[in-house]
C-alpha cells in the first residue's frame, strides 16, 4: 500500500514538472519585445524620451538620470549599505524587482518609432491619401442625408488642414489651424458626420464629452485625457496619432456659468485649459491610462497637426440670436415685429461669435475655432430619406436581418412617413427612428423564425398607426402593391 502511495506521489510530481515545463515554454507574450521601447523602472519614461537605458539583471532598465540620482543619494547619505545588507534578519530578503517590472500591462507599452526603411515599406500617409473637397463631399453624401452646407464646409476645412500638415516652412509662411465648431440640434448628425469623415480618411479618431472634463487637480478627467484617448485609438503610435482627429461633443456644457460665486472648475477653467491644446503644443500623456501616476509610462504628443472639431446643441442660443436681431429696429412704422423670427427654421444659421460670447464661451477659446457652421434641424422628408437612402440605412439593416431567415421585408411609403412623424414628435432627431422601428419589429422578429412558410412581410401605415397589422405573405404568394420600399 505504501509503495502504491509513493508511486502516486511520484507520478503527481512528474505531472507537475511537465505542466510547469509547458507553462514555462508557452509564449505568454504575443508581440515581440523588440517592437516596444524600454521603460525606466524608476521614472517610467520610455527610451525615446529618457535616452539610453542601463540594463540590470531581471530585465530591468534604468535611465542615466535616475541612476545618477541614486548614486548622488547614496554618496550624500551617512548610511553604510554594506553593513545594512550584511545585518539583515534571516527572514528578510531584498525586493524582487523583476516582478514589479513585469507589472506593466501590454496596452501601456510604448511602441518604437519605425526606422526609415520600414517607413518606406509601409504605406506612407501623405496629401495624396486625402481626397479633393468635391470627392470627399460625394463620399459623405453616400452616408449622410441633407446638411449640404455642413458637408461642404467640413470637406474644404479637412483638405486645407492636411495641406497645412504636409506644407513646407521654407518660405516662412505658416498656415493656421482650421479647427471647427459645429452647432446643431440633438440628433442632427454631428457625431455621425465626424465618425464618417475619419473612416473615409482612415485616420484615428477620439470621441469625448466635454461634460467629463474638469480643471487639473479636481475630480474628473484632465484635459490631457482627450489626447490620451486619441493615442489609444492609434494603437499607441505617436506619429499616427499626431495626424488624427479629436471630436469634443457637448462643448456648450463648458460655457461660463452665470450668477455663481463658486470656482467654475468645469466651465470657464476647462476652456482656458484647452487653449494650448487647440493651438498646438507638446502634451505629456499617460500611455494606456486616463490619469498620470508613478506606474504609468508617459509619452509626448504634439497637438499642432491634430484636427479639433467641437460640437454642441447650444440650447437657448436661438433666444440670444432673436434678441440681437430684434434690437436693430423695434420702433416706428418701418419696425419689424418682435415675433418675426419665432418660426424661422434657419434661425441658428444666423449665429455670430458675439452670440456665442453672450452664451458663455470665452473669446480666446472661440478664436482658436475659426470655422463656425450650423446643422439644419431634420424635417419629415429628411427623416424618410435617412430611413432608406444612406449606405448603412436602418431599413437596409433590418432587411438584412430578415434575409438571414429567407424572409423579404418591405415598408410601404405610408409606413415610412408615419414613422417619420412619430420621430418628429419625440424631438430627438434621427436617434428616435431606430427606437420606433425596433418597437414595431419586435413581434415580427420574434414570430418569423417559428413559421418557415412566411416568405414576405409588408409593414403598412395602418400597422404603424395602430389601426391594422402588417401584411404576411406565404412563400410563392404575390399580391399587387404600390409604393413599397
Protein Blocks (a to p, Z undefined) as FASTA:
>chain_A
ZZmmmmmmmmmmmmmmmmmmmmmmpcfblbdfklpccddfklopafklnopcdddehiia
cdfklmmmmmmmmmmpcbdfklmmmmgcfkbccddfklmmmmpcfklpccddddfklmmm
pccddfklpccfklmmmmmmmmmggjklmmmmmmmmmmmmmmmmmpcfklopacddfddd
ddddehilpmmmmmmmmmmnopacddddfklpccehiacddfklmmmmmmmmnoopaklm
mmmccddehklmmgccehiabdcfklmmmmmmmmmmmnopcddddehiabdcfklccddd
dfklpccddddekgoklmmmmmmmmmmpmgdjklccfklmmmgmklmmmpcfklmmmnop
afklmmmmmbgcddddddfklmmmmmmmmmklfklmmmmmmmmnopacdddfklmmmmmm
mmmmnonajmlmmmmmmmmmmmmmmmmmmpmkbmbdcddfklmnopaccddddehiacdd
ehiZZ
